[in-house]
Amino acid sequence: MNVALQRKLGAIAAIGTVAAVLGWLSFGTMGEDLVYYWSPAELIGKGDAARDATVRLGGLVEAGSVEWDPNAQRLAFRLTDGKASVPCVGQGAPPQMFREGIGAVVEGRMDGEGVFRTSNVLIKHSNEYRAPTEGERPQDMYKSLMPPEGT
C-alpha cells in the first residue's frame, strides 16, 4: 500500500475517532442536564412525576400573593397561567422589578407538600425603553417590593 494512502487513511481514522469521542462527551449526558420549561397547569398535571425534577416554571405573579420578608430574605408568591396556580418560595432578594401581575420564570423543584422551591427568579419585562419625563425620578418609574427611600 502506498505511504501517502496510509497517511490519509490514518488521518481520516484519527479525525473520525476524535469526532466520535467529542460527540459522546457532548450528547451522552445531555439528558441529565436538561431543564424543562412548564406552565403551572403542566406542573400540576405531572403529579408525582414533577416532584424533585428541576424545571423552569413560567407564569404571572398572582395579585395579592406576594409575601416578602427582608429580614429573613424569604420571598413567597403564587404563579398562575390562568388555569392553575402554584405556590412558590425562595431565599434571597427578588429582582428589583419583581411585583404582582408581572411575568416571571422561576427555576427550582416541587417539594412533597406541593410548594415550588425556587433557587432563581427571573422576570419578564418589555424591551421598550422609556426616558424619564422632566423631573421624574427613577424610583418613581419602577415599582419595587422595597419601600421608597426615607420611609
MDAnalysis code that builds the backbone (N, CA, C; Angstrom):
import MDAnalysis as mda
import numpy as np

u = mda.Universe.empty(453, n_residues=151, atom_resindex=np.repeat(np.arange(151), 3), trajectory=True)
u.add_TopologyAttr("name", ["N", "CA", "C"] * 151)
u.add_TopologyAttr("resid", np.arange(1, 152))
u.add_TopologyAttr("resname", ["MET", "ASN", "VAL", "ALA", "LEU", "GLN", "ARG", "LYS", "LEU", "GLY", "ALA", "ILE", "ALA", "ALA", "ILE", "GLY", "THR", "VAL", "ALA", "ALA", "VAL", "LEU", "GLY", "TRP", "LEU", "SER", "PHE", "GLY", "THR", "MET", "GLY", "GLU", "ASP", "LEU", "VAL", "TYR", "TYR", "TRP", "SER", "PRO", "ALA", "GLU", "LEU", "ILE", "GLY", "LYS", "GLY", "ASP", "ALA", "ALA", "ARG", "ASP", "ALA", "THR", "VAL", "ARG", "LEU", "GLY", "GLY", "LEU", "VAL", "GLU", "ALA", "GLY", "SER", "VAL", "GLU", "TRP", "ASP", "PRO", "ASN", "ALA", "GLN", "ARG", "LEU", "ALA", "PHE", "ARG", "LEU", "THR", "ASP", "GLY", "LYS", "ALA", "SER", "VAL", "PRO", "CYS", "VAL", "GLY", "GLN", "GLY", "ALA", "PRO", "PRO", "GLN", "MET", "PHE", "ARG", "GLU", "GLY", "ILE", "GLY", "ALA", "VAL", "VAL", "GLU", "GLY", "ARG", "MET", "ASP", "GLY", "GLU", "GLY", "VAL", "PHE", "ARG", "THR", "SER", "ASN", "VAL", "LEU", "ILE", "LYS", "HIS", "SER", "ASN", "GLU", "TYR", "ARG", "ALA", "PRO", "THR", "GLU", "GLY", "GLU", "ARG", "PRO", "GLN", "ASP", "MET", "TYR", "LYS", "SER", "LEU", "MET", "PRO", "PRO", "GLU", "GLY", "THR"])
u.atoms.positions = np.array([
    [0.843, -1.174, 0.000],
    [0.000, 0.000, 0.000],
    [0.893, 1.243, 0.000],
    [0.474, 2.217, -0.686],
    [1.184, 3.480, -0.834],
    [1.261, 4.202, 0.515],
    [2.409, 4.820, 0.833],
    [2.620, 5.528, 2.094],
    [1.666, 6.712, 2.208],
    [1.444, 7.441, 1.136],
    [0.543, 8.595, 1.150],
    [-0.879, 8.151, 1.454],
    [-1.311, 7.030, 0.885],
    [-2.647, 6.500, 1.128],
    [-2.796, 6.060, 2.580],
    [-1.738, 5.439, 3.137],
    [-1.769, 5.026, 4.545],
    [-1.910, 6.238, 5.463],
    [-1.207, 7.313, 5.149],
    [-1.299, 8.535, 5.964],
    [-2.702, 9.130, 5.901],
    [-3.289, 9.153, 4.695],
    [-4.646, 9.690, 4.542],
    [-5.645, 8.858, 5.342],
    [-5.542, 7.537, 5.237],
    [-6.460, 6.658, 5.982],
    [-6.261, 6.813, 7.487],
    [-5.005, 6.959, 7.922],
    [-4.710, 7.174, 9.344],
    [-5.295, 8.491, 9.840],
    [-5.169, 9.547, 9.021],
    [-5.716, 10.852, 9.386],
    [-7.241, 10.799, 9.455],
    [-7.869, 10.135, 8.498],
    [-9.333, 10.006, 8.494],
    [-9.798, 9.226, 9.712],
    [-9.095, 8.157, 10.048],
    [-9.450, 7.359, 11.231],
    [-9.291, 8.185, 12.510],
    [-8.214, 8.973, 12.597],
    [-7.989, 9.815, 13.788],
    [-9.075, 10.879, 13.916],
    [-9.416, 11.522, 12.806],
    [-10.468, 12.549, 12.824],
    [-11.806, 11.924, 13.206],
    [-12.105, 10.759, 12.660],
    [-13.343, 10.065, 12.992],
    [-13.408, 9.701, 14.470],
    [-12.300, 9.233, 15.018],
    [-12.251, 8.870, 16.440],
    [-12.466, 10.098, 17.323],
    [-11.788, 11.194, 17.005],
    [-11.937, 12.437, 17.773],
    [-13.384, 12.938, 17.691],
    [-13.972, 12.898, 16.503],
    [-15.361, 13.347, 16.341],
    [-16.318, 12.473, 17.153],
    [-16.099, 11.177, 17.154],
    [-16.955, 10.265, 17.918],
    [-16.841, 10.529, 19.421],
    [-15.619, 10.718, 19.906],
    [-15.415, 10.999, 21.331],
    [-16.061, 12.330, 21.715],
    [-15.866, 13.367, 20.908],
    [-16.488, 14.667, 21.195],
    [-18.011, 14.578, 21.171],
    [-18.547, 13.848, 20.219],
    [-19.999, 13.654, 20.156],
    [-20.527, 12.950, 21.382],
    [-19.841, 11.918, 21.814],
    [-20.268, 11.183, 23.002],
    [-20.195, 12.073, 24.236],
    [-19.119, 12.835, 24.391],
    [-18.983, 13.737, 25.538],
    [-20.037, 14.832, 25.520],
    [-20.349, 15.346, 24.339],
    [-21.304, 16.445, 24.226],
    [-22.741, 16.004, 24.448],
    [-23.126, 14.889, 23.854],
    [-24.523, 14.489, 23.865],
    [-24.829, 13.303, 24.764],
    [-23.822, 12.628, 25.247],
    [-24.034, 11.424, 26.039],
    [-24.765, 11.665, 27.339],
    [-24.475, 12.761, 28.031],
    [-25.124, 13.044, 29.311],
    [-26.041, 14.258, 29.233],
    [-26.364, 14.699, 28.044],
    [-27.183, 15.892, 27.892],
    [-28.561, 15.735, 28.534],
    [-29.144, 14.574, 28.470],
    [-30.466, 14.350, 29.055],
    [-30.503, 14.616, 30.542],
    [-29.399, 14.388, 31.222],
    [-29.334, 14.629, 32.661],
    [-29.265, 16.110, 32.981],
    [-28.820, 16.931, 32.052],
    [-28.630, 18.353, 32.289],
    [-29.772, 19.222, 31.778],
    [-30.768, 18.642, 31.131],
    [-31.865, 19.429, 30.591],
    [-32.741, 19.968, 31.704],
    [-33.186, 21.209, 31.564],
    [-34.129, 21.813, 32.484],
    [-35.369, 22.141, 31.670],
    [-36.495, 21.536, 32.005],
    [-37.720, 21.699, 31.237],
    [-38.468, 22.955, 31.657],
    [-39.184, 23.576, 30.723],
    [-39.995, 24.756, 30.973],
    [-41.449, 24.320, 30.977],
    [-42.133, 24.531, 32.103],
    [-43.531, 24.145, 32.240],
    [-44.367, 25.315, 32.716],
    [-45.644, 25.264, 32.412],
    [-46.603, 26.215, 32.960],
    [-47.121, 25.630, 34.278],
    [-47.777, 26.420, 35.131],
    [-48.342, 25.862, 36.368],
    [-49.292, 24.686, 36.117],
    [-50.140, 24.776, 35.088],
    [-51.068, 23.672, 34.795],
    [-50.312, 22.407, 34.405],
    [-49.243, 22.542, 33.627],
    [-48.442, 21.371, 33.242],
    [-47.751, 20.763, 34.459],
    [-47.217, 21.619, 35.325],
    [-46.535, 21.132, 36.520],
    [-47.488, 20.335, 37.403],
    [-48.669, 20.880, 37.652],
    [-49.653, 20.185, 38.484],
    [-50.130, 18.919, 37.792],
    [-50.294, 18.974, 36.465],
    [-50.735, 17.812, 35.700],
    [-49.761, 16.650, 35.726],
    [-48.487, 16.927, 35.954],
    [-47.474, 15.858, 36.005],
    [-47.564, 15.053, 37.294],
    [-48.198, 15.601, 38.321],
    [-48.355, 14.881, 39.581],
    [-47.029, 14.537, 40.229],
    [-46.893, 13.280, 40.669],
    [-45.673, 12.836, 41.350],
    [-44.443, 12.870, 40.452],
    [-44.638, 12.810, 39.131],
    [-43.505, 12.851, 38.210],
    [-42.804, 14.210, 38.260],
    [-43.511, 15.255, 38.701],
    [-42.928, 16.591, 38.771],
    [-42.122, 16.796, 40.044],
    [-42.370, 15.959, 41.042],
    [-41.684, 16.148, 42.316],
    [-40.187, 15.900, 42.162],
    [-39.402, 16.804, 42.681],
    [-37.940, 16.755, 42.692],
    [-37.292, 16.846, 41.312],
    [-38.066, 17.136, 40.266],
    [-37.481, 17.371, 38.944],
    [-37.128, 18.849, 38.842],
    [-35.939, 19.163, 38.376],
    [-35.558, 20.560, 38.197],
    [-36.236, 21.088, 36.945],
    [-37.054, 22.121, 37.113],
    [-37.801, 22.697, 35.995],
    [-37.777, 24.217, 36.086],
    [-38.125, 24.835, 34.990],
    [-38.400, 26.266, 34.961],
    [-39.905, 26.406, 34.847],
    [-40.461, 27.151, 35.757],
    [-41.901, 27.356, 35.832],
    [-42.191, 28.784, 35.431],
    [-43.078, 28.982, 34.466],
    [-43.375, 30.330, 33.992],
    [-44.833, 30.673, 34.131],
    [-45.103, 31.915, 34.473],
    [-46.474, 32.392, 34.592],
    [-46.486, 33.827, 35.088],
    [-47.663, 34.263, 35.534],
    [-47.818, 35.602, 36.089],
    [-47.848, 35.520, 37.607],
    [-47.248, 36.513, 38.264],
    [-47.290, 36.584, 39.720],
    [-48.706, 36.995, 40.107],
    [-49.372, 36.125, 40.845],
    [-50.773, 36.322, 41.206],
    [-50.942, 37.524, 42.136],
    [-51.950, 38.346, 41.862],
    [-52.234, 39.524, 42.685],
    [-52.562, 39.103, 44.114],
    [-52.018, 39.826, 45.073],
    [-52.292, 39.571, 46.488],
    [-51.535, 38.397, 47.074],
    [-50.612, 37.813, 46.322],
    [-49.940, 36.611, 46.806],
    [-48.507, 36.836, 47.269],
    [-47.962, 38.015, 47.038],
    [-46.549, 38.261, 47.322],
    [-46.338, 38.547, 48.808],
    [-45.439, 37.773, 49.406],
    [-45.029, 37.991, 50.797],
    [-43.506, 38.055, 50.810],
    [-42.964, 39.213, 51.170],
    [-41.522, 39.420, 51.173],
    [-41.088, 39.760, 52.586],
    [-40.187, 38.971, 53.129],
    [-39.620, 39.222, 54.450],
    [-38.156, 39.595, 54.258],
    [-37.830, 40.906, 54.282],
    [-36.445, 41.309, 54.027],
    [-35.480, 40.845, 55.107],
    [-35.954, 40.667, 56.340],
    [-35.061, 40.214, 57.413],
    [-34.620, 38.771, 57.194],
    [-35.536, 37.926, 56.800],
    [-35.223, 36.510, 56.567],
    [-34.801, 36.246, 55.128],
    [-34.893, 37.295, 54.274],
    [-34.600, 37.131, 52.850],
    [-35.446, 36.007, 52.261],
    [-36.746, 35.996, 52.600],
    [-37.675, 34.961, 52.148],
    [-38.750, 35.600, 51.282],
    [-38.949, 35.040, 50.105],
    [-39.953, 35.516, 49.166],
    [-40.946, 34.390, 48.900],
    [-42.224, 34.672, 49.096],
    [-43.280, 33.701, 48.804],
    [-44.304, 34.377, 47.891],
    [-44.773, 33.654, 46.894],
    [-45.774, 34.169, 45.955],
    [-46.387, 33.005, 45.213],
    [-47.398, 33.289, 44.414],
    [-48.036, 32.263, 43.598],
    [-47.867, 32.632, 42.128],
    [-47.569, 31.630, 41.300],
    [-47.502, 31.809, 39.851],
    [-48.732, 31.174, 39.237],
    [-49.335, 31.860, 38.275],
    [-50.522, 31.332, 37.617],
    [-50.394, 31.456, 36.107],
    [-51.079, 30.556, 35.420],
    [-51.182, 30.650, 33.964],
    [-52.640, 30.862, 33.557],
    [-53.489, 31.153, 34.543],
    [-54.916, 31.335, 34.283],
    [-55.710, 30.051, 34.438],
    [-55.037, 28.912, 34.416],
    [-55.682, 27.614, 34.581],
    [-55.377, 27.018, 35.950],
    [-54.162, 27.232, 36.418],
    [-53.714, 26.681, 37.697],
    [-52.789, 27.684, 38.360],
    [-52.601, 27.489, 39.657],
    [-51.747, 28.376, 40.437],
    [-50.837, 27.525, 41.313],
    [-49.563, 27.908, 41.406],
    [-48.579, 27.142, 42.169],
    [-47.915, 28.061, 43.192],
    [-47.915, 27.654, 44.483],
    [-47.186, 28.449, 45.474],
    [-45.681, 28.275, 45.290],
    [-44.954, 29.392, 45.354],
    [-43.501, 29.385, 45.180],
    [-42.845, 30.040, 46.389],
    [-41.743, 29.479, 46.830],
    [-40.978, 30.041, 47.949],
    [-39.509, 30.024, 47.572],
    [-38.841, 31.142, 47.852],
    [-37.420, 31.231, 47.553],
    [-36.679, 32.030, 48.598],
    [-35.372, 31.857, 48.623],
    [-34.498, 32.599, 49.524],
    [-33.746, 33.638, 48.709],
    [-33.453, 34.750, 49.324],
    [-32.709, 35.802, 48.652],
    [-33.625, 36.902, 48.185],
    [-33.028, 38.016, 47.856],
    [-33.786, 39.181, 47.411],
    [-34.334, 38.960, 46.010],
    [-35.557, 39.405, 45.762],
    [-36.127, 39.282, 44.416],
    [-35.523, 40.318, 43.484],
    [-35.676, 40.133, 42.179],
    [-35.221, 41.159, 41.235],
    [-35.935, 42.483, 41.537],
    [-35.296, 43.583, 41.254],
    [-35.832, 44.885, 41.610],
    [-37.205, 45.154, 41.005],
    [-37.453, 44.688, 39.800],
    [-38.734, 44.964, 39.144],
    [-39.809, 43.934, 39.478],
    [-39.539, 42.986, 40.354],
    [-40.495, 41.943, 40.723],
    [-41.697, 42.579, 41.416],
    [-42.904, 42.198, 40.985],
    [-44.131, 42.706, 41.590],
    [-45.299, 41.845, 41.140],
    [-46.454, 42.095, 41.720],
    [-47.666, 41.372, 41.344],
    [-48.043, 41.701, 39.904],
    [-48.533, 40.702, 39.199],
    [-49.004, 40.898, 37.836],
    [-47.937, 40.827, 36.763],
    [-46.671, 40.722, 37.143],
    [-45.594, 40.668, 36.153],
    [-45.319, 39.212, 35.780],
    [-44.884, 38.994, 34.562],
    [-44.492, 37.662, 34.134],
    [-43.186, 37.269, 34.788],
    [-43.110, 36.030, 35.237],
    [-41.899, 35.562, 35.908],
    [-41.599, 34.127, 35.503],
    [-40.324, 33.805, 35.530],
    [-39.867, 32.431, 35.328],
    [-39.019, 32.087, 36.540],
    [-39.352, 30.982, 37.196],
    [-38.603, 30.545, 38.368],
    [-38.014, 29.176, 38.087],
    [-36.814, 28.956, 38.579],
    [-36.159, 27.664, 38.409],
    [-36.053, 27.015, 39.773],
    [-36.409, 25.750, 39.847],
    [-36.343, 25.038, 41.122],
    [-37.012, 23.683, 41.038],
    [-37.560, 23.247, 42.192],
    [-38.162, 21.914, 42.291],
    [-39.444, 21.964, 43.105],
    [-40.387, 21.124, 42.757],
    [-41.629, 20.977, 43.513],
    [-41.354, 20.009, 44.659],
    [-41.704, 20.420, 45.879],
    [-41.475, 19.527, 47.022],
    [-42.689, 18.627, 47.247],
    [-42.632, 17.778, 48.238],
    [-43.703, 16.835, 48.536],
    [-44.957, 17.482, 49.074],
    [-44.865, 18.751, 49.489],
    [-46.021, 19.466, 50.036],
    [-46.735, 20.307, 48.987],
    [-46.291, 20.230, 47.740],
    [-46.925, 20.994, 46.671],
    [-46.429, 22.424, 46.562],
    [-45.289, 22.719, 47.167],
    [-44.693, 24.059, 47.103],
    [-43.490, 24.002, 46.177],
    [-43.417, 24.958, 45.261],
    [-42.294, 25.030, 44.346],
    [-41.183, 25.800, 45.033],
    [-40.061, 25.131, 45.305],
    [-38.902, 25.741, 45.973],
    [-37.984, 26.294, 44.895],
    [-37.944, 27.601, 44.793],
    [-37.191, 28.226, 43.725],
    [-35.800, 28.648, 44.165],
    [-34.870, 28.463, 43.273],
    [-33.498, 28.880, 43.529],
    [-33.126, 30.088, 42.677],
    [-33.991, 30.443, 41.730],
    [-33.690, 31.535, 40.809],
    [-34.997, 32.139, 40.317],
    [-35.145, 33.448, 40.437],
    [-36.339, 34.155, 39.969],
    [-35.931, 35.121, 38.868],
    [-36.536, 34.953, 37.703],
    [-36.303, 35.850, 36.574],
    [-37.620, 36.525, 36.242],
    [-37.574, 37.778, 35.864],
    [-38.809, 38.448, 35.484],
    [-38.806, 38.715, 33.995],
    [-40.009, 38.722, 33.437],
    [-40.177, 39.075, 32.039],
    [-40.550, 40.556, 32.013],
    [-39.943, 41.276, 31.123],
    [-40.276, 42.687, 31.024],
    [-40.180, 43.128, 29.577],
    [-40.752, 44.259, 29.323],
    [-40.739, 44.819, 27.988],
    [-39.326, 45.249, 27.621],
    [-39.007, 45.172, 26.365],
    [-37.712, 45.650, 25.895],
    [-37.774, 47.122, 25.506],
    [-38.924, 47.750, 25.738],
    [-39.074, 49.152, 25.395],
    [-38.435, 50.021, 26.466],
    [-37.656, 50.951, 26.026],
    [-37.063, 51.909, 26.945],
    [-37.900, 53.175, 26.909],
    [-38.183, 53.716, 28.084],
    [-38.898, 54.979, 28.176],
    [-38.029, 55.930, 28.981],
    [-37.665, 57.019, 28.369],
    [-36.860, 58.015, 29.071],
    [-37.713, 58.693, 30.136],
    [-37.111, 59.030, 31.259],
    [-37.890, 59.715, 32.292],
    [-38.361, 61.081, 31.793],
    [-39.537, 61.466, 32.255],
    [-40.044, 62.791, 31.906],
    [-39.343, 63.832, 32.764],
    [-39.515, 65.061, 32.426],
    [-38.882, 66.168, 33.152],
    [-39.184, 66.074, 34.640],
    [-38.159, 65.954, 35.466],
    [-38.316, 65.928, 36.920],
    [-38.688, 64.575, 37.499],
    [-38.891, 63.565, 36.669],
    [-39.266, 62.230, 37.170],
    [-38.035, 61.501, 37.692],
    [-38.169, 60.913, 38.873],
    [-37.061, 60.171, 39.465],
    [-37.146, 58.706, 39.032],
    [-36.008, 58.018, 38.897],
    [-36.044, 56.593, 38.535],
    [-36.867, 55.761, 39.523],
    [-36.847, 56.130, 40.825],
    [-37.620, 55.390, 41.820],
    [-39.118, 55.449, 41.518],
    [-39.548, 56.541, 40.865],
    [-40.970, 56.694, 40.547],
    [-41.356, 55.920, 39.298],
    [-40.371, 55.575, 38.462],
    [-40.652, 54.879, 37.202],
    [-40.899, 53.395, 37.405],
    [-40.236, 52.820, 38.396],
    [-40.279, 51.374, 38.560],
    [-40.836, 51.019, 39.922],
    [-41.751, 50.081, 39.935],
    [-42.293, 49.592, 41.206],
    [-41.342, 48.560, 41.783],
    [-41.317, 48.458, 43.080],
    [-40.449, 47.508, 43.742],
    [-41.123, 47.027, 45.006],
    [-40.649, 45.931, 45.550],
    [-41.160, 45.438, 46.818],
    [-40.647, 46.249, 47.994],
    [-39.527, 46.914, 47.798],
    [-38.926, 47.680, 48.873],
    [-39.627, 49.030, 48.990],
    [-39.794, 49.520, 50.222],
    [-40.432, 50.832, 50.379],
    [-39.540, 51.930, 49.813],
    [-40.131, 53.060, 49.429],
    [-39.331, 54.162, 48.905],
    [-38.326, 54.647, 49.939],
    [-37.279, 55.286, 49.448],
    [-36.257, 55.805, 50.356],
    [-36.861, 56.810, 51.316],
    [-36.406, 56.748, 52.580],
    [-36.848, 57.709, 53.567],
    [-38.111, 57.328, 54.301],
    [-38.671, 56.141, 54.042],
    [-39.899, 55.739, 54.756],
    [-39.610, 54.609, 55.701],
])
